[in-house]
Amino acid sequence: MKIRALGGLNAQEFLRRHWQKRPLLVRGALPGFRGVASREQLLRLAARPDVESRLIRRSGARWSVVHGPLARTALQHHSTLLVQGVNLHLAAADRLLRMFSFLPQARLDDVMVSWAAPGGGAGPHFDSYDVFLVQAAGRRVWRLQRARRWRLVEGAPLKLIEGFAPDEEILAEPGDLLYLPPGWGHDGVALDDCLTCSVGLRTPQGEELAAAFLDFLHERGLPRAGYRDPGLRPARRSAEIPRRMLQHAAATLGRIRWGRGDVESFLGRYLTTPKPHVVFAPPARPLGRAAFRRRMRRTPVVLDLRTQMLTLGARLFCNGEAFGPAPLLRELADRRRALVGPALADLLYGWYLSGTLHLERSP
């Protein structure tokens, strides 16, 4: 299945006219689309400790949120089950994510699936990232308000917009796609038993990048400089920070150096690091090294759904690790499936044993 042209626009026109500017509704973008997971599959995923899930309930003006793992339960009116990262566990969700491959993989985050009972929703809120909302089953009314500086409802368990006043209202039916730029207020309410797939994009914020980069520099090694103050005299004002200590701190921090290469290494590792709850599953009955070599000569290798692989020039990054020039793996990174020659058999065999990739199964 492929996405029908974005409202009659090709990818280039969409990016020029709508990308991070204004919403776009595409009627029948995925004809016949019925979702990426059944309700039973969502309930099973929500019960797992390695899957992020939430159950949101509304009673009048009051909201409540329960975080997973969630015991199996039937949805009541005005309630919603949200399951994050479904693409890490179900191939159908990963295929939906890859339909947006006209965008860099570094921007693709995950597929969240919402199962809502009539009246269910997450309340009026905004996201700091772009999102594509694909209606799979049932109908949902979306109310939208142009991006601005939002005030949030104090004390609410969700980041709800205070005084939400929508500019427009949209009815989404199965197969419809709604694109929302960052910052737009939106409130989606299910009219029926409703399944919605949300393809979220990654937009690392400045403070998030800075904190992670400082951690990277710390792991790489920071200047070691013990503080000494020989000839110390009795303090006249004991609460005053000594000038010598301030000079020591300034000199030590001034010795921290980084360049473009450090930023490249950091960004590749950072963008491919699996989320904390992700767990890889090694093969139950792994092939021996020689058997693996024979198979990979005629069988493509396929990245595991949970594997993140990106390239930067000739460099390759996989699941938070950096590798030297690996031009033979560029196709694998781009397409997530490739027939790779024996020159990289040892590296790929290690990845195979760790669950990072698999040999494609025969049809």
Contacts in CASP RR format, 6 or more apart in sequence:
PFRMAT RR
TARGET T0000
AUTHOR 0000-0000-0000
METHOD contacts of the structure
MODEL  1
MKIRALGGLNAQEFLRRHWQKRPLLVRGALPGFRGVASREQLLRLAARPD
VESRLIRRSGARWSVVHGPLARTALQHHSTLLVQGVNLHLAAADRLLRMF
SFLPQARLDDVMVSWAAPGGGAGPHFDSYDVFLVQAAGRRVWRLQRARRW
RLVEGAPLKLIEGFAPDEEILAEPGDLLYLPPGWGHDGVALDDCLTCSVG
LRTPQGEELAAAFLDFLHERGLPRAGYRDPGLRPARRSAEIPRRMLQHAA
ATLGRIRWGRGDVESFLGRYLTTPKPHVVFAPPARPLGRAAFRRRMRRTP
VVLDLRTQMLTLGARLFCNGEAFGPAPLLRELADRRRALVGPALADLLYG
WYLSGTLHLERSP
1 30 0 8 1.000
1 32 0 8 1.000
1 33 0 8 1.000
1 95 0 8 1.000
1 99 0 8 1.000
2 99 0 8 1.000
3 26 0 8 1.000
3 29 0 8 1.000
3 30 0 8 1.000
3 99 0 8 1.000
3 100 0 8 1.000
3 177 0 8 1.000
4 26 0 8 1.000
4 28 0 8 1.000
4 29 0 8 1.000
4 30 0 8 1.000
4 31 0 8 1.000
6 13 0 8 1.000
6 14 0 8 1.000
6 18 0 8 1.000
6 24 0 8 1.000
6 26 0 8 1.000
6 29 0 8 1.000
6 177 0 8 1.000
6 179 0 8 1.000
7 14 0 8 1.000
7 24 0 8 1.000
7 26 0 8 1.000
7 27 0 8 1.000
7 29 0 8 1.000
8 26 0 8 1.000
9 17 0 8 1.000
9 18 0 8 1.000
11 102 0 8 1.000
14 24 0 8 1.000
14 179 0 8 1.000
15 102 0 8 1.000
18 24 0 8 1.000
18 179 0 8 1.000
18 181 0 8 1.000
19 130 0 8 1.000
19 181 0 8 1.000
20 130 0 8 1.000
20 181 0 8 1.000
20 182 0 8 1.000
21 181 0 8 1.000
22 181 0 8 1.000
23 144 0 8 1.000
23 178 0 8 1.000
23 179 0 8 1.000
23 180 0 8 1.000
23 181 0 8 1.000
23 184 0 8 1.000
24 178 0 8 1.000
24 179 0 8 1.000
25 170 0 8 1.000
25 172 0 8 1.000
25 176 0 8 1.000
25 177 0 8 1.000
25 178 0 8 1.000
25 179 0 8 1.000
26 176 0 8 1.000
26 177 0 8 1.000
26 178 0 8 1.000
26 179 0 8 1.000
27 176 0 8 1.000
28 175 0 8 1.000
28 176 0 8 1.000
28 177 0 8 1.000
29 134 0 8 1.000
29 175 0 8 1.000
29 176 0 8 1.000
29 177 0 8 1.000
30 134 0 8 1.000
30 175 0 8 1.000
30 177 0 8 1.000
31 175 0 8 1.000
32 174 0 8 1.000
32 175 0 8 1.000
33 134 0 8 1.000
33 136 0 8 1.000
33 174 0 8 1.000
33 175 0 8 1.000
34 136 0 8 1.000
34 137 0 8 1.000
34 174 0 8 1.000
35 92 0 8 1.000
35 96 0 8 1.000
35 113 0 8 1.000
35 134 0 8 1.000
35 136 0 8 1.000
35 137 0 8 1.000
35 195 0 8 1.000
35 197 0 8 1.000
36 86 0 8 1.000
36 87 0 8 1.000
36 90 0 8 1.000
36 92 0 8 1.000
36 93 0 8 1.000
36 95 0 8 1.000
36 96 0 8 1.000
36 111 0 8 1.000
36 113 0 8 1.000
36 136 0 8 1.000
36 197 0 8 1.000
37 45 0 8 1.000
37 83 0 8 1.000
37 86 0 8 1.000
37 90 0 8 1.000
37 92 0 8 1.000
37 93 0 8 1.000
37 113 0 8 1.000
39 115 0 8 1.000
39 195 0 8 1.000
41 90 0 8 1.000
42 81 0 8 1.000
42 83 0 8 1.000
42 86 0 8 1.000
42 113 0 8 1.000
42 115 0 8 1.000
43 72 0 8 1.000
43 81 0 8 1.000
45 51 0 8 1.000
45 53 0 8 1.000
45 83 0 8 1.000
45 86 0 8 1.000
45 89 0 8 1.000
46 53 0 8 1.000
46 55 0 8 1.000
46 68 0 8 1.000
46 69 0 8 1.000
46 70 0 8 1.000
46 81 0 8 1.000
46 83 0 8 1.000
47 69 0 8 1.000
47 70 0 8 1.000
47 71 0 8 1.000
47 72 0 8 1.000
48 69 0 8 1.000
49 69 0 8 1.000
49 277 0 8 1.000
50 277 0 8 1.000
50 278 0 8 1.000
50 279 0 8 1.000
51 69 0 8 1.000
51 83 0 8 1.000
51 84 0 8 1.000
51 85 0 8 1.000
51 89 0 8 1.000
51 277 0 8 1.000
52 68 0 8 1.000
52 83 0 8 1.000
52 84 0 8 1.000
52 85 0 8 1.000
52 277 0 8 1.000
53 67 0 8 1.000
53 68 0 8 1.000
53 69 0 8 1.000
53 70 0 8 1.000
53 81 0 8 1.000
53 82 0 8 1.000
53 83 0 8 1.000
53 84 0 8 1.000
54 65 0 8 1.000
54 66 0 8 1.000
54 67 0 8 1.000
54 68 0 8 1.000
54 81 0 8 1.000
54 82 0 8 1.000
55 65 0 8 1.000
55 66 0 8 1.000
55 68 0 8 1.000
55 70 0 8 1.000
55 73 0 8 1.000
55 79 0 8 1.000
55 80 0 8 1.000
55 81 0 8 1.000
55 82 0 8 1.000
56 63 0 8 1.000
56 64 0 8 1.000
56 65 0 8 1.000
56 79 0 8 1.000
56 80 0 8 1.000
56 82 0 8 1.000
56 120 0 8 1.000
56 121 0 8 1.000
56 122 0 8 1.000
56 158 0 8 1.000
57 63 0 8 1.000
57 64 0 8 1.000
57 65 0 8 1.000
57 66 0 8 1.000
57 76 0 8 1.000
57 78 0 8 1.000
57 79 0 8 1.000
57 80 0 8 1.000
58 64 0 8 1.000
58 78 0 8 1.000
58 79 0 8 1.000
58 119 0 8 1.000
58 120 0 8 1.000
58 121 0 8 1.000
58 123 0 8 1.000
59 78 0 8 1.000
60 78 0 8 1.000
63 123 0 8 1.000
63 156 0 8 1.000
63 157 0 8 1.000
63 158 0 8 1.000
63 160 0 8 1.000
64 157 0 8 1.000
65 157 0 8 1.000
65 158 0 8 1.000
70 81 0 8 1.000
75 81 0 8 1.000
75 115 0 8 1.000
75 116 0 8 1.000
75 117 0 8 1.000
76 117 0 8 1.000
77 117 0 8 1.000
77 118 0 8 1.000
77 119 0 8 1.000
77 120 0 8 1.000
78 117 0 8 1.000
78 118 0 8 1.000
78 119 0 8 1.000
78 120 0 8 1.000
78 121 0 8 1.000
79 116 0 8 1.000
79 117 0 8 1.000
79 120 0 8 1.000
80 114 0 8 1.000
80 115 0 8 1.000
80 116 0 8 1.000
80 117 0 8 1.000
80 120 0 8 1.000
80 121 0 8 1.000
80 122 0 8 1.000
80 190 0 8 1.000
81 114 0 8 1.000
81 115 0 8 1.000
81 116 0 8 1.000
82 112 0 8 1.000
82 113 0 8 1.000
82 114 0 8 1.000
82 122 0 8 1.000
83 112 0 8 1.000
83 113 0 8 1.000
83 115 0 8 1.000
84 110 0 8 1.000
84 112 0 8 1.000
85 93 0 8 1.000
85 110 0 8 1.000
85 111 0 8 1.000
85 112 0 8 1.000
86 93 0 8 1.000
86 110 0 8 1.000
86 111 0 8 1.000
86 112 0 8 1.000
86 113 0 8 1.000
87 93 0 8 1.000
87 94 0 8 1.000
87 96 0 8 1.000
87 97 0 8 1.000
87 110 0 8 1.000
87 111 0 8 1.000
87 305 0 8 1.000
88 94 0 8 1.000
88 110 0 8 1.000
88 278 0 8 1.000
88 305 0 8 1.000
88 306 0 8 1.000
89 305 0 8 1.000
90 305 0 8 1.000
91 305 0 8 1.000
93 111 0 8 1.000
93 113 0 8 1.000
93 197 0 8 1.000
94 111 0 8 1.000
94 305 0 8 1.000
96 111 0 8 1.000
96 134 0 8 1.000
96 197 0 8 1.000
96 199 0 8 1.000
97 108 0 8 1.000
97 110 0 8 1.000
97 111 0 8 1.000
97 199 0 8 1.000
98 336 0 8 1.000
100 108 0 8 1.000
100 132 0 8 1.000
100 199 0 8 1.000
103 201 0 8 1.000
105 310 0 8 1.000
105 333 0 8 1.000
106 202 0 8 1.000
106 271 0 8 1.000
106 310 0 8 1.000
107 130 0 8 1.000
107 201 0 8 1.000
107 202 0 8 1.000
107 203 0 8 1.000
108 199 0 8 1.000
108 200 0 8 1.000
108 201 0 8 1.000
108 202 0 8 1.000
109 129 0 8 1.000
109 200 0 8 1.000
109 201 0 8 1.000
109 202 0 8 1.000
110 199 0 8 1.000
110 200 0 8 1.000
111 197 0 8 1.000
111 198 0 8 1.000
111 199 0 8 1.000
111 200 0 8 1.000
112 197 0 8 1.000
112 198 0 8 1.000
112 200 0 8 1.000
113 195 0 8 1.000
113 196 0 8 1.000
113 197 0 8 1.000
113 198 0 8 1.000
114 121 0 8 1.000
114 122 0 8 1.000
114 194 0 8 1.000
114 195 0 8 1.000
114 196 0 8 1.000
114 197 0 8 1.000
114 198 0 8 1.000
115 193 0 8 1.000
115 194 0 8 1.000
115 195 0 8 1.000
116 140 0 8 1.000
116 190 0 8 1.000
116 193 0 8 1.000
116 194 0 8 1.000
116 195 0 8 1.000
116 196 0 8 1.000
117 190 0 8 1.000
117 193 0 8 1.000
117 194 0 8 1.000
118 190 0 8 1.000
118 191 0 8 1.000
118 192 0 8 1.000
118 193 0 8 1.000
118 194 0 8 1.000
119 189 0 8 1.000
119 190 0 8 1.000
119 191 0 8 1.000
120 189 0 8 1.000
120 190 0 8 1.000
120 194 0 8 1.000
121 187 0 8 1.000
121 188 0 8 1.000
121 189 0 8 1.000
121 190 0 8 1.000
122 158 0 8 1.000
122 188 0 8 1.000
123 158 0 8 1.000
123 160 0 8 1.000
123 187 0 8 1.000
123 188 0 8 1.000
124 143 0 8 1.000
124 145 0 8 1.000
124 160 0 8 1.000
124 161 0 8 1.000
124 163 0 8 1.000
124 164 0 8 1.000
124 185 0 8 1.000
124 186 0 8 1.000
124 187 0 8 1.000
125 158 0 8 1.000
125 159 0 8 1.000
125 160 0 8 1.000
125 161 0 8 1.000
125 185 0 8 1.000
125 186 0 8 1.000
125 187 0 8 1.000
126 147 0 8 1.000
126 150 0 8 1.000
126 159 0 8 1.000
126 161 0 8 1.000
126 182 0 8 1.000
126 183 0 8 1.000
126 184 0 8 1.000
126 185 0 8 1.000
126 186 0 8 1.000
127 180 0 8 1.000
127 182 0 8 1.000
127 183 0 8 1.000
127 200 0 8 1.000
128 182 0 8 1.000
128 183 0 8 1.000
128 203 0 8 1.000
128 205 0 8 1.000
129 182 0 8 1.000
129 200 0 8 1.000
129 201 0 8 1.000
129 202 0 8 1.000
129 203 0 8 1.000
130 179 0 8 1.000
130 180 0 8 1.000
130 181 0 8 1.000
130 182 0 8 1.000
130 200 0 8 1.000
130 201 0 8 1.000
130 203 0 8 1.000
131 179 0 8 1.000
131 180 0 8 1.000
131 198 0 8 1.000
131 199 0 8 1.000
131 200 0 8 1.000
131 201 0 8 1.000
132 177 0 8 1.000
132 178 0 8 1.000
132 179 0 8 1.000
132 198 0 8 1.000
132 199 0 8 1.000
132 200 0 8 1.000
133 142 0 8 1.000
133 172 0 8 1.000
133 177 0 8 1.000
133 178 0 8 1.000
133 179 0 8 1.000
133 180 0 8 1.000
133 196 0 8 1.000
133 197 0 8 1.000
133 198 0 8 1.000
133 199 0 8 1.000
134 175 0 8 1.000
134 176 0 8 1.000
134 177 0 8 1.000
134 196 0 8 1.000
134 197 0 8 1.000
134 198 0 8 1.000
134 199 0 8 1.000
135 172 0 8 1.000
135 173 0 8 1.000
135 174 0 8 1.000
135 175 0 8 1.000
135 176 0 8 1.000
135 177 0 8 1.000
135 178 0 8 1.000
135 194 0 8 1.000
135 195 0 8 1.000
135 196 0 8 1.000
136 174 0 8 1.000
136 175 0 8 1.000
136 195 0 8 1.000
136 196 0 8 1.000
136 197 0 8 1.000
137 174 0 8 1.000
137 193 0 8 1.000
137 194 0 8 1.000
137 195 0 8 1.000
138 173 0 8 1.000
138 174 0 8 1.000
138 190 0 8 1.000
138 191 0 8 1.000
138 192 0 8 1.000
138 193 0 8 1.000
138 194 0 8 1.000
138 195 0 8 1.000
139 171 0 8 1.000
139 172 0 8 1.000
139 173 0 8 1.000
139 190 0 8 1.000
139 191 0 8 1.000
139 192 0 8 1.000
139 194 0 8 1.000
140 171 0 8 1.000
140 172 0 8 1.000
140 188 0 8 1.000
140 189 0 8 1.000
140 190 0 8 1.000
140 191 0 8 1.000
140 194 0 8 1.000
140 196 0 8 1.000
141 169 0 8 1.000
141 170 0 8 1.000
141 171 0 8 1.000
141 172 0 8 1.000
141 188 0 8 1.000
141 189 0 8 1.000
141 191 0 8 1.000
142 169 0 8 1.000
142 170 0 8 1.000
142 171 0 8 1.000
142 172 0 8 1.000
142 178 0 8 1.000
142 186 0 8 1.000
142 187 0 8 1.000
142 188 0 8 1.000
143 164 0 8 1.000
143 166 0 8 1.000
143 168 0 8 1.000
143 169 0 8 1.000
143 170 0 8 1.000
143 186 0 8 1.000
143 187 0 8 1.000
143 188 0 8 1.000
143 189 0 8 1.000
144 166 0 8 1.000
144 167 0 8 1.000
144 168 0 8 1.000
144 169 0 8 1.000
144 170 0 8 1.000
144 180 0 8 1.000
144 184 0 8 1.000
144 185 0 8 1.000
144 186 0 8 1.000
145 161 0 8 1.000
145 164 0 8 1.000
145 165 0 8 1.000
145 166 0 8 1.000
145 167 0 8 1.000
145 184 0 8 1.000
145 185 0 8 1.000
145 186 0 8 1.000
146 167 0 8 1.000
146 184 0 8 1.000
146 185 0 8 1.000
147 181 0 8 1.000
147 182 0 8 1.000
147 183 0 8 1.000
147 184 0 8 1.000
147 185 0 8 1.000
150 161 0 8 1.000
150 162 0 8 1.000
150 183 0 8 1.000
150 185 0 8 1.000
151 161 0 8 1.000
151 162 0 8 1.000
151 163 0 8 1.000
152 159 0 8 1.000
152 160 0 8 1.000
152 161 0 8 1.000
152 162 0 8 1.000
153 160 0 8 1.000
153 161 0 8 1.000
153 162 0 8 1.000
154 162 0 8 1.000
161 185 0 8 1.000
164 185 0 8 1.000
164 187 0 8 1.000
166 187 0 8 1.000
170 178 0 8 1.000
172 178 0 8 1.000
172 196 0 8 1.000
180 186 0 8 1.000
182 203 0 8 1.000
202 271 0 8 1.000
204 270 0 8 1.000
209 270 0 8 1.000
212 266 0 8 1.000
212 270 0 8 1.000
213 263 0 8 1.000
213 266 0 8 1.000
213 270 0 8 1.000
216 262 0 8 1.000
216 265 0 8 1.000
216 266 0 8 1.000
216 269 0 8 1.000
216 270 0 8 1.000
217 256 0 8 1.000
217 258 0 8 1.000
217 262 0 8 1.000
220 262 0 8 1.000
222 256 0 8 1.000
223 252 0 8 1.000
223 255 0 8 1.000
223 256 0 8 1.000
225 248 0 8 1.000
225 251 0 8 1.000
225 252 0 8 1.000
225 255 0 8 1.000
227 245 0 8 1.000
227 248 0 8 1.000
229 242 0 8 1.000
229 244 0 8 1.000
229 245 0 8 1.000
264 312 0 8 1.000
264 315 0 8 1.000
265 322 0 8 1.000
267 312 0 8 1.000
268 310 0 8 1.000
268 312 0 8 1.000
268 317 0 8 1.000
268 320 0 8 1.000
268 322 0 8 1.000
269 317 0 8 1.000
269 320 0 8 1.000
269 321 0 8 1.000
269 322 0 8 1.000
270 320 0 8 1.000
271 308 0 8 1.000
271 310 0 8 1.000
271 317 0 8 1.000
272 308 0 8 1.000
272 309 0 8 1.000
272 310 0 8 1.000
272 317 0 8 1.000
272 318 0 8 1.000
272 319 0 8 1.000
272 320 0 8 1.000
272 321 0 8 1.000
273 308 0 8 1.000
273 319 0 8 1.000
273 320 0 8 1.000
274 280 0 8 1.000
274 306 0 8 1.000
274 308 0 8 1.000
274 319 0 8 1.000
274 320 0 8 1.000
278 306 0 8 1.000
279 306 0 8 1.000
280 304 0 8 1.000
280 306 0 8 1.000
280 307 0 8 1.000
280 354 0 8 1.000
280 355 0 8 1.000
280 356 0 8 1.000
281 355 0 8 1.000
282 353 0 8 1.000
282 354 0 8 1.000
282 355 0 8 1.000
283 352 0 8 1.000
283 353 0 8 1.000
283 355 0 8 1.000
283 358 0 8 1.000
286 352 0 8 1.000
286 353 0 8 1.000
287 295 0 8 1.000
287 352 0 8 1.000
287 359 0 8 1.000
289 345 0 8 1.000
289 346 0 8 1.000
289 349 0 8 1.000
292 345 0 8 1.000
292 348 0 8 1.000
292 349 0 8 1.000
292 352 0 8 1.000
292 359 0 8 1.000
293 342 0 8 1.000
293 345 0 8 1.000
293 349 0 8 1.000
295 359 0 8 1.000
296 340 0 8 1.000
296 341 0 8 1.000
296 342 0 8 1.000
296 345 0 8 1.000
296 348 0 8 1.000
296 359 0 8 1.000
297 341 0 8 1.000
297 342 0 8 1.000
298 339 0 8 1.000
299 339 0 8 1.000
299 359 0 8 1.000
299 360 0 8 1.000
299 362 0 8 1.000
300 337 0 8 1.000
300 338 0 8 1.000
300 339 0 8 1.000
300 340 0 8 1.000
300 359 0 8 1.000
300 360 0 8 1.000
301 332 0 8 1.000
301 337 0 8 1.000
301 338 0 8 1.000
301 339 0 8 1.000
301 340 0 8 1.000
301 348 0 8 1.000
301 352 0 8 1.000
301 357 0 8 1.000
301 358 0 8 1.000
301 359 0 8 1.000
301 360 0 8 1.000
302 336 0 8 1.000
302 337 0 8 1.000
302 357 0 8 1.000
302 358 0 8 1.000
302 359 0 8 1.000
302 360 0 8 1.000
303 309 0 8 1.000
303 332 0 8 1.000
303 336 0 8 1.000
303 337 0 8 1.000
303 356 0 8 1.000
303 357 0 8 1.000
304 355 0 8 1.000
304 356 0 8 1.000
304 357 0 8 1.000
304 358 0 8 1.000
307 318 0 8 1.000
307 319 0 8 1.000
307 356 0 8 1.000
307 357 0 8 1.000
308 318 0 8 1.000
308 319 0 8 1.000
308 320 0 8 1.000
309 316 0 8 1.000
309 317 0 8 1.000
309 318 0 8 1.000
309 319 0 8 1.000
309 329 0 8 1.000
309 332 0 8 1.000
309 333 0 8 1.000
309 336 0 8 1.000
310 316 0 8 1.000
310 317 0 8 1.000
310 333 0 8 1.000
311 317 0 8 1.000
311 329 0 8 1.000
311 330 0 8 1.000
311 333 0 8 1.000
311 334 0 8 1.000
314 324 0 8 1.000
314 325 0 8 1.000
314 326 0 8 1.000
314 327 0 8 1.000
315 322 0 8 1.000
315 323 0 8 1.000
315 324 0 8 1.000
315 325 0 8 1.000
315 326 0 8 1.000
316 322 0 8 1.000
316 323 0 8 1.000
316 324 0 8 1.000
316 326 0 8 1.000
316 329 0 8 1.000
316 330 0 8 1.000
316 333 0 8 1.000
317 323 0 8 1.000
318 351 0 8 1.000
318 356 0 8 1.000
319 356 0 8 1.000
323 329 0 8 1.000
323 347 0 8 1.000
326 344 0 8 1.000
328 340 0 8 1.000
328 341 0 8 1.000
328 343 0 8 1.000
328 344 0 8 1.000
329 338 0 8 1.000
329 340 0 8 1.000
329 344 0 8 1.000
331 338 0 8 1.000
332 338 0 8 1.000
332 340 0 8 1.000
337 360 0 8 1.000
340 348 0 8 1.000
348 357 0 8 1.000
350 356 0 8 1.000
351 357 0 8 1.000
352 358 0 8 1.000
352 359 0 8 1.000
END
